[in-house]
């Protein structure tokens, strides 16, 4: 039976990468003879040579190159196992990996997570923030268990619409008094300000087509993140159309204004659960989100 400790494998990988035992010794605060001895013992345990000398450096043998890949796999699995043990010791019994679009980080996700974690203290939640268009492939490849997206997934995954909300034209407040000020003219606003576009992946194509037909001289600027768009609007740099959940707090605090617009069909914004049928934890989380109350 071959017995190899984690430290020896890590030393071997480092030696294989830098191809110099002296450099490995310096990095590990050991002597070069100690590194040489450790590698010799590893070769004896495996029954094959791992390195050949090449001047002051070393190079992997054919067997060494093969073992390099295996050593990486062994250490990776050891890390995964240790992580699982630590999670269990911390009280976690299951893990759910979630991919979310950036928009969710500043809208519904914090309240959903807080409630879910409170109700499921033994489930560890892992979050990846990626663009909506990337979520389907992560689900399909098994890199995450579930996705929360602004657009439906591709045909090879399941998409469940769980929330729909209006989209509003917004501008900065700039001291405007809603009670005594005149009604803001949406068309005049669009004619005289930069319109930030493409901050949401689903509704901008149709919206831009409508607006360009009515306002040929419309000035547009692409800003592909909702939080950046909102910040630019608050600074008075331009205006935009944003989902209601994105702007709810700023509207309540009087930092931006919602402008009525009736000469175009203003779209709505939808939210989707992206998943593959499978593990009970996924079904449980899907059920939780679908039954969550959105304010």
C-alpha positions in Angstrom: 0.0 0.0 0.0 1.3 3.4 -1.0 1.1 6.1 1.7 1.8 9.7 0.8 1.1 12.7 3.0 -0.4 16.0 1.8 2.8 18.0 2.5 4.9 15.7 0.3 2.4 16.0 -2.6 2.4 19.8 -2.3 6.2 19.8 -2.3 6.3 17.6 -5.4 3.9 19.9 -7.3 6.0 22.9 -6.4 9.2 21.2 -7.6 7.5 20.1 -10.8 6.4 23.7 -11.5 9.6 25.6 -10.7 12.0 22.7 -11.8 14.5 23.6 -9.1 14.9 22.1 -5.7 16.8 25.1 -4.3 14.0 27.4 -5.1 11.5 25.0 -3.5 13.7 24.8 -0.4 13.8 28.6 -0.2 10.0 28.9 -0.5 9.4 26.3 2.1 12.2 27.4 4.5 13.9 24.1 4.2 17.4 23.0 3.1 17.9 21.7 -0.5 19.1 18.3 0.8 15.9 17.9 2.7 13.8 18.6 -0.4 16.0 16.2 -2.4 15.6 13.5 0.3 11.8 14.0 0.4 11.5 13.6 -3.4 13.8 10.5 -3.3 11.5 8.9 -0.6 8.5 9.7 -2.8 10.1 8.0 -5.8 10.9 5.0 -3.6 7.3 4.8 -2.4 6.0 5.0 -6.0 8.6 2.7 -7.4 9.4 5.1 -10.3 11.6 8.1 -11.0 9.8 11.4 -11.0 12.7 13.8 -11.9 15.8 13.8 -14.0 18.6 16.3 -13.4 19.2 18.9 -16.1 22.1 21.1 -15.0 21.1 22.9 -11.8 17.4 22.2 -12.6 15.2 19.2 -12.7 12.7 18.0 -15.2 9.8 15.6 -14.9 10.1 12.1 -16.3 7.2 10.7 -18.3 5.9 9.0 -15.2 6.5 12.3 -13.3 4.2 14.1 -15.8 1.5 11.4 -15.3 1.8 11.6 -11.5 1.7 15.4 -11.6 -1.9 15.2 -12.9 -2.8 12.6 -10.3 -1.3 14.6 -7.5 -3.4 17.6 -8.4 -6.5 15.4 -8.4 -5.6 13.9 -5.0 -5.0 17.3 -3.4 -8.2 18.7 -4.9 -10.2 15.9 -3.5 -8.6 16.2 -0.1 -9.5 19.9 -0.1 -13.1 19.1 -1.0 -13.3 16.5 1.7 -11.9 18.8 4.4 -14.3 21.5 3.3 -17.2 19.0 3.7 -16.0 17.9 7.1 -15.7 21.6 8.3 -19.2 22.3 7.0 -20.6 19.3 8.8 -18.8 20.4 12.0 -20.3 23.9 11.6 -23.8 22.3 11.5 -24.3 22.4 7.7 -25.9 19.2 6.3 -26.4 20.3 2.7 -25.2 22.8 0.3 -27.0 24.7 -2.5 -25.0 26.6 -5.1 -26.8 29.5 -6.7 -25.9 31.6 -9.7 -27.6 35.1 -9.8 -27.6 38.0 -12.2 -26.1 41.2 -10.8 -29.5 42.9 -10.6 -30.6 40.4 -7.9 -27.8 41.4 -5.5 -29.4 44.8 -4.9 -33.1 43.9 -5.1 -34.7 40.7 -3.9 -31.7 38.5 -3.0 -30.8 39.9 0.4 -34.4 39.5 1.8 -34.8 36.1 0.2 -31.5 34.8 1.6 -32.2 36.2 5.1 -35.5 34.5 5.3 -34.3 31.2 3.7 -31.3 31.0 6.0 -33.4 31.7 9.1 -35.8 28.9 8.0 -33.1 26.5 6.9 -30.1 26.8 9.3 -28.6 23.5 8.2 -28.3 24.4 4.5 -25.1 26.2 3.4 -25.7 28.6 0.5 -23.0 29.4 -2.0 -23.5 32.4 -4.4 -22.0 33.2 -7.8 -22.8 36.5 -9.4 -22.8 36.2 -13.2 -24.6 37.7 -16.2 -28.0 36.2 -16.9 -26.9 34.9 -20.2 -24.2 32.7 -18.5 -26.5 31.0 -16.0 -27.9 28.3 -18.3 -24.5 26.9 -19.1 -23.5 26.8 -15.4 -26.7 24.8 -14.6 -26.1 22.5 -17.6 -22.5 21.8 -16.6 -23.4 21.1 -13.0 -21.3 24.0 -11.7 -24.3 25.4 -9.8 -27.6 23.9 -8.7 -30.0 26.7 -9.4 -30.1 30.2 -11.1 -32.0 33.4 -10.6 -32.1 35.2 -13.9 -33.6 38.2 -15.6 -34.2 36.2 -18.8 -35.5 32.6 -19.3 -32.9 29.9 -19.7 -32.0 27.9 -22.8 -33.9 24.9 -24.0 -31.7 22.4 -22.1 -32.7 23.8 -18.7 -36.0 24.5 -17.0 -37.2 28.1 -16.6 -39.9 29.1 -14.1 -41.1 32.7 -14.0 -41.7 33.6 -10.4 -42.0 37.4 -10.4 -43.1 40.2 -12.8 -42.9 44.0 -12.1 -43.4 47.3 -14.0 -40.5 49.3 -15.5 -40.4 53.0 -14.9 -38.8 56.0 -16.6 -36.8 57.8 -13.9 -34.7 61.0 -13.6 -32.9 62.6 -10.7 -34.8 64.6 -8.0 -32.8 67.8 -8.1 -35.0 69.5 -5.6 -38.2 69.0 -7.6 -41.4 69.4 -5.6 -44.0 66.9 -6.6 -46.9 68.8 -5.0 -46.4 72.2 -6.5 -44.2 71.6 -9.5 -45.6 71.2 -13.0 -46.0 67.7 -14.4 -42.8 66.5 -15.9 -43.1 66.0 -19.7 -41.6 62.6 -20.5 -41.1 63.4 -24.2 -39.3 66.6 -23.4 -37.2 64.8 -20.9 -36.2 62.2 -23.4 -35.4 64.9 -26.0 -33.1 66.8 -23.7 -31.2 64.1 -21.7 -29.0 61.2 -22.4 -30.9 57.9 -22.1 -28.9 55.1 -20.4 -29.8 51.8 -22.1 -29.0 48.1 -22.0 -28.9 47.8 -18.3 -31.4 44.9 -18.4 -31.1 42.0 -20.9 -34.8 41.5 -21.8 -36.7 44.7 -22.6 -34.3 47.2 -24.2 -34.5 46.2 -27.8 -38.2 46.8 -28.1 -38.1 49.9 -26.0 -35.3 51.5 -28.1 -37.2 50.8 -31.3 -40.3 52.5 -30.0 -38.4 55.5 -28.8 -36.3 56.0 -31.9 -39.5 56.2 -34.1 -40.9 58.9 -31.9 -37.7 60.8 -31.0 -35.2 60.5 -34.0 -32.6 62.6 -32.2 -32.6 60.6 -29.0 -29.2 60.4 -27.4 -28.4 57.0 -26.0 -25.5 55.6 -23.9 -25.1 51.9 -23.1 -24.5 51.1 -19.4 -24.8 47.4 -18.9 -25.3 47.4 -15.1 -28.4 48.5 -13.3 -26.6 49.8 -10.2 -24.3 52.0 -12.3 -27.3 53.3 -14.3 -29.2 54.2 -11.1 -26.1 56.0 -9.8 -25.7 58.1 -13.0 -29.4 59.0 -12.9 -29.1 60.2 -9.3 -26.1 62.3 -10.2 -28.2 64.0 -12.9 -26.1 62.7 -15.8 -29.0 61.2 -17.7 -32.3 59.2 -17.4 -33.3 55.6 -17.8 -36.0 52.9 -17.6 -35.5 50.7 -14.6 -37.5 47.9 -12.9 -39.5 49.0 -9.9 -37.6 46.9 -7.4 -34.3 48.6 -8.4 -35.6 52.1 -7.6 -38.1 51.5 -4.8 -35.8 52.7 -2.0 -34.6 55.7 -3.9 -38.2 56.7 -4.8 -39.2 56.5 -1.1 -36.2 58.5 0.0 -36.8 61.2 -2.7 -33.5 60.7 -4.5 -35.0 60.0 -7.9 -38.3 60.7 -9.6 -40.7 58.4 -11.5 -41.9 60.1 -14.7 -45.4 59.1 -16.1 -45.2 58.1 -19.8 -48.2 57.2 -22.0 -47.0 57.5 -25.6 -45.2 54.1 -25.7 -45.9 50.6 -24.4 -43.6 50.4 -21.4 -42.5 46.8 -20.9 -42.4 44.8 -17.7 -39.5 43.0 -16.1 -39.6 39.3 -15.2 -37.5 37.1 -12.9 -36.9 33.4 -13.6 -35.7 30.4 -11.7 -33.4 28.3 -13.9 -32.8 24.7 -12.8 -32.6 21.1 -13.8 -35.0 18.6 -12.3 -33.2 16.7 -9.7 -32.2 17.0 -6.1 -34.7 17.6 -3.3 -32.8 20.6 -2.1 -33.4 22.3 -5.5 -37.2 21.5 -5.4 -37.3 22.9 -1.9 -35.6 26.1 -2.8 -37.7 26.5 -6.0 -40.8 26.1 -3.8 -39.5 28.6 -1.3 -38.9 31.3 -4.0 -42.2 30.7 -5.8 -44.0 31.2 -2.6 -42.0 34.1 -1.3 -44.0 37.4 -0.9 -42.5 40.3 -2.9 -43.2 43.8 -1.7 
